[in-house]
Amino acid sequence: MKYLLAGSLALLAAASVNAARAADIPVKAPPAYSWTGCYVGANGGYGWNTGSLSYRDPNTDADPINHQPDIVPGITDAYIPTPASVGGSGGLAGVEGGCNWQMQQWVVGVEADFDWGHISGSSTTSGNSGPLLEYKQSSVNGFYTSDTNTGTANEQVSINWLSTVRARGGFAIQQNLLLYGTGGLAIGGVKTQGSITTSSPFPGFFNPAWAGASSAVKVGGVLGGGLEWAIYERWTLKAEYLWYDLGNASHQLNCTPATCAVGDYTTLGSVSTSISGSIVRVGLNYRLW
């Protein structure tokens, strides 16, 4: 029993010495996260378009959208009030990639993305359609239809895809949390279309309509900022806001052959729409190296 107790005390003493020595050995800290490297990923979010409309009517006399002084004394020339703006919204999703370089806590980089989407909207107004061909024809018979013709103006705008190429610059407020600003080039596929339609209560009268559409690739600028988190080894998660401006898109308003008669206004000119708005989205990236 005496020997067993002595042996136990010796083992405890040895264990205490080893524990003390282990406590003196420095523990190696985990490596700091580095933002340097190139990555690929995916993103998705929501966008808004807030565009103003401008109608450019070349006609110098009264037409369905052009309010001019009275042609005939005592007869008021009615006209269709055209939309002043056309907003829209919709989802978007796509792919992205880029590279970062870290200098102490500062991070700079470049990023490019391509998103498919459907940011679209429309605006419609209606009112009396003013002196048309029916006005001119009916005046020969001694009556006028300018106050009884009705009409509608409609405009639609959609952004079907959007791509950006941007510089990024930020500050790692924690080793795995990056606050950044970004700006650069924006390119988008934009479609605009619109119409002016009329309706007369008198049987046998033509109801002329004017319509047009355009599809174009527009180029502009983009600015924004966001936060990006390093969530696990090579994986990062970001949330960002972008403001884009793609300039203007326009289309003609020409009389559709099936509705026009001789003497109708062949055109009501063109409509120009500003294409600009905001995007909020999140992205998940994987650092390749």
matplotlib code that plots the C-alpha trace (Angstrom):
import matplotlib.pyplot as plt

x = [0.0, 2.9, 4.5, 1.2, 0.7, 4.3, 3.9, 0.7, 2.3, 5.2, 2.8, 0.9, 4.1, 5.2, 1.9, 2.0, 5.5, 4.4, 1.3, 3.4, 5.8, 2.9, 1.4, 4.7, 4.5, 2.9, -0.4, -0.2, -3.0, -5.1, -3.9, -5.5, -8.0, -6.7, -8.9, -6.2, -7.3, -9.7, -13.3, -16.4, -20.0, -23.7, -26.0, -29.7, -31.9, -34.5, -34.4, -36.4, -36.4, -37.6, -37.7, -39.2, -40.9, -40.6, -42.9, -41.4, -44.3, -43.3, -46.8, -47.5, -51.3, -53.5, -53.2, -54.3, -51.4, -50.6, -52.6, -52.8, -55.0, -58.6, -58.8, -62.5, -63.8, -66.0, -64.6, -62.1, -59.3, -59.1, -56.0, -54.7, -52.6, -49.5, -47.7, -44.9, -43.0, -42.9, -41.6, -41.0, -39.6, -38.6, -36.2, -32.8, -30.2, -26.9, -23.2, -20.1, -16.4, -13.4, -10.1, -9.0, -5.6, -5.2, -2.7, -2.8, -6.5, -7.2, -8.6, -8.9, -10.2, -12.2, -15.5, -17.8, -21.3, -24.1, -27.7, -30.8, -33.9, -37.3, -37.3, -40.5, -43.3, -46.0, -48.0, -51.4, -53.4, -56.6, -58.7, -60.3, -58.3, -58.6, -59.2, -58.3, -59.2, -62.8, -62.7, -61.6, -64.1, -67.0, -66.4, -67.5, -70.8, -71.2, -70.5, -67.4, -66.2, -63.2, -65.0, -66.4, -63.4, -61.6, -58.1, -55.4, -51.6, -49.5, -45.8, -43.9, -40.2, -38.3, -34.7, -34.1, -30.5, -27.9, -24.1, -21.5, -17.8, -16.6, -13.7, -14.0, -12.2, -12.7, -11.5, -11.5, -13.2, -12.6, -10.3, -13.3, -15.6, -15.1, -16.8, -16.5, -17.5, -17.8, -18.3, -17.8, -19.5, -23.2, -24.5, -28.2, -30.7, -33.6, -36.9, -39.4, -42.8, -45.9, -49.1, -51.7, -55.2, -58.4, -62.1, -64.9, -68.6, -69.7, -70.2, -68.1, -65.3, -61.7, -60.1, -56.4, -53.7, -50.0, -47.5, -43.8, -41.1, -37.4, -34.8, -31.3, -28.2, -27.6, -24.3, -24.0, -22.6, -23.1, -22.2, -22.8, -21.4, -21.8, -20.5, -18.8, -18.3, -15.8, -18.1, -16.0, -12.5, -12.8, -16.5, -17.8, -21.3, -22.1, -25.0, -24.8, -26.7, -26.1, -27.5, -27.4, -28.0, -28.2, -29.1, -32.2, -34.1, -36.6, -39.0, -41.3, -45.1, -46.2, -49.7, -50.4, -51.4, -54.5, -56.0, -54.9, -56.9, -55.7, -55.2, -54.4, -51.3, -48.7, -46.6, -46.9, -43.1, -41.1, -41.0, -37.8, -37.4, -34.7, -33.4, -32.1, -32.8, -31.6, -30.6, -30.3, -28.9, -26.9, -24.1, -22.2, -18.6, -15.9, -12.3, -10.3, -6.9]
y = [0.0, 2.3, 1.6, 2.2, 5.6, 6.6, 5.6, 7.6, 10.7, 10.4, 10.2, 13.3, 15.2, 14.2, 15.2, 18.6, 19.3, 18.4, 20.5, 23.5, 23.0, 22.8, 26.0, 27.8, 26.6, 29.4, 28.4, 29.1, 31.6, 30.7, 32.5, 35.9, 36.0, 37.4, 39.1, 38.8, 36.4, 35.9, 34.5, 33.5, 33.5, 34.1, 36.9, 37.8, 40.7, 43.3, 46.4, 49.6, 51.8, 55.4, 57.0, 60.3, 60.5, 63.2, 63.4, 65.1, 66.0, 67.6, 68.6, 72.3, 72.1, 70.3, 66.5, 63.9, 64.9, 68.4, 71.1, 74.1, 77.2, 76.7, 75.9, 76.9, 79.7, 78.4, 74.8, 73.7, 71.5, 68.5, 66.4, 63.3, 64.1, 61.9, 60.1, 62.1, 59.1, 55.3, 53.3, 49.7, 46.9, 43.3, 40.6, 39.8, 37.1, 36.2, 35.4, 37.4, 37.3, 39.4, 39.8, 41.5, 42.8, 43.5, 46.0, 45.8, 46.6, 48.3, 46.2, 47.1, 45.1, 44.7, 42.9, 42.1, 40.6, 39.7, 39.5, 38.3, 40.1, 41.7, 45.2, 46.5, 48.9, 50.8, 54.0, 54.9, 58.1, 58.8, 61.7, 63.4, 62.8, 66.2, 67.1, 64.1, 63.2, 62.8, 66.4, 67.6, 65.4, 66.1, 69.9, 69.8, 68.5, 71.2, 69.3, 68.6, 65.6, 66.9, 66.9, 63.4, 61.4, 59.6, 58.3, 56.5, 57.0, 54.1, 53.6, 50.5, 50.1, 47.0, 46.1, 42.5, 42.1, 44.2, 43.9, 45.9, 46.2, 48.0, 48.9, 48.2, 49.8, 49.1, 48.7, 45.5, 46.7, 43.2, 40.7, 38.8, 41.8, 44.2, 47.6, 48.8, 51.3, 50.5, 52.2, 51.8, 50.9, 49.6, 47.9, 46.9, 45.5, 47.9, 47.6, 50.5, 50.5, 52.7, 53.7, 56.3, 54.9, 56.8, 56.0, 57.9, 57.4, 58.1, 55.0, 54.6, 56.9, 55.7, 55.3, 55.9, 54.6, 55.3, 52.9, 52.1, 50.1, 49.8, 47.4, 48.6, 48.0, 51.0, 52.0, 54.2, 54.3, 52.6, 53.5, 51.8, 50.1, 47.1, 44.7, 41.4, 38.7, 35.8, 33.2, 30.0, 29.5, 30.5, 31.4, 35.0, 36.5, 40.0, 42.5, 45.6, 48.6, 49.9, 52.9, 52.8, 55.2, 54.0, 57.3, 57.5, 55.2, 56.3, 55.0, 56.5, 56.9, 56.2, 55.6, 51.9, 51.2, 49.2, 52.2, 55.1, 56.9, 59.5, 62.8, 61.3, 62.5, 60.0, 60.5, 61.9, 62.1, 60.1, 59.3, 59.4, 57.7, 58.0, 54.7, 54.9, 53.3, 51.2, 47.6, 45.8, 42.2, 39.6, 37.4, 34.3, 34.0, 31.3, 32.3, 30.2, 31.2]
z = [0.0, 0.9, -2.5, -4.4, -2.7, -3.5, -7.1, -7.5, -6.0, -8.5, -11.5, -10.3, -9.9, -13.4, -14.9, -13.2, -14.6, -18.1, -17.9, -16.8, -19.7, -22.1, -20.8, -21.8, -25.4, -27.6, -29.4, -33.1, -34.2, -37.2, -40.4, -41.1, -44.0, -47.2, -49.8, -52.5, -55.3, -58.1, -57.7, -59.5, -58.3, -58.7, -57.7, -57.6, -56.6, -57.6, -59.7, -60.3, -63.4, -63.1, -66.6, -67.7, -71.1, -73.7, -76.8, -79.8, -82.2, -85.5, -86.5, -86.3, -86.3, -83.8, -83.7, -81.1, -78.7, -79.9, -78.3, -80.6, -80.7, -82.0, -85.7, -85.9, -83.7, -80.9, -81.2, -78.5, -79.7, -77.4, -77.1, -75.3, -72.2, -72.7, -69.9, -68.2, -66.9, -66.9, -64.0, -63.7, -61.5, -61.6, -60.6, -62.0, -61.5, -63.1, -62.8, -61.8, -61.4, -60.4, -58.7, -55.5, -54.2, -50.5, -49.0, -45.3, -44.6, -47.9, -50.8, -54.5, -57.3, -60.5, -61.0, -64.0, -64.0, -66.4, -65.2, -66.9, -65.8, -66.6, -65.1, -66.9, -66.5, -68.4, -68.2, -69.8, -70.1, -71.9, -73.0, -76.0, -79.1, -80.7, -84.4, -86.6, -90.2, -89.0, -87.8, -91.2, -93.1, -90.8, -91.0, -94.6, -93.5, -90.9, -87.7, -85.7, -83.7, -81.8, -78.5, -78.9, -80.2, -77.4, -77.3, -75.3, -75.0, -73.7, -73.2, -72.1, -71.1, -70.2, -69.4, -70.4, -69.4, -67.6, -67.4, -65.5, -65.5, -62.3, -60.2, -56.5, -53.5, -49.9, -46.3, -44.3, -41.1, -39.7, -41.3, -42.8, -43.4, -46.3, -46.8, -50.4, -53.0, -56.7, -60.1, -63.8, -67.0, -67.4, -70.5, -70.9, -73.4, -73.5, -75.3, -75.6, -77.3, -77.3, -79.1, -79.6, -80.3, -81.2, -81.2, -82.8, -81.9, -85.5, -87.6, -90.7, -89.5, -89.4, -86.0, -86.8, -84.5, -84.2, -82.8, -82.7, -80.9, -80.5, -79.1, -78.5, -76.5, -74.3, -72.6, -69.5, -66.0, -62.6, -59.0, -55.7, -52.7, -50.3, -47.7, -48.3, -45.7, -45.7, -44.3, -44.8, -46.1, -49.8, -49.7, -49.4, -49.2, -50.3, -50.3, -52.5, -53.9, -57.5, -59.3, -63.1, -65.9, -69.5, -71.1, -73.4, -75.7, -78.3, -80.9, -83.6, -83.5, -87.1, -88.3, -88.7, -92.3, -91.4, -89.6, -91.6, -94.4, -96.9, -95.1, -91.6, -89.8, -91.0, -87.8, -84.3, -84.0, -81.5, -77.8, -75.8, -72.4, -69.8, -68.5, -65.0, -61.6, -58.7, -58.0, -54.7, -54.7, -52.9, -54.2, -53.3, -54.5, -54.5, -54.5, -57.0, -55.8]

ax = plt.figure().add_subplot(projection="3d")
ax.plot(x, y, z, "-o")
ax.set_aspect("equal")
plt.show()
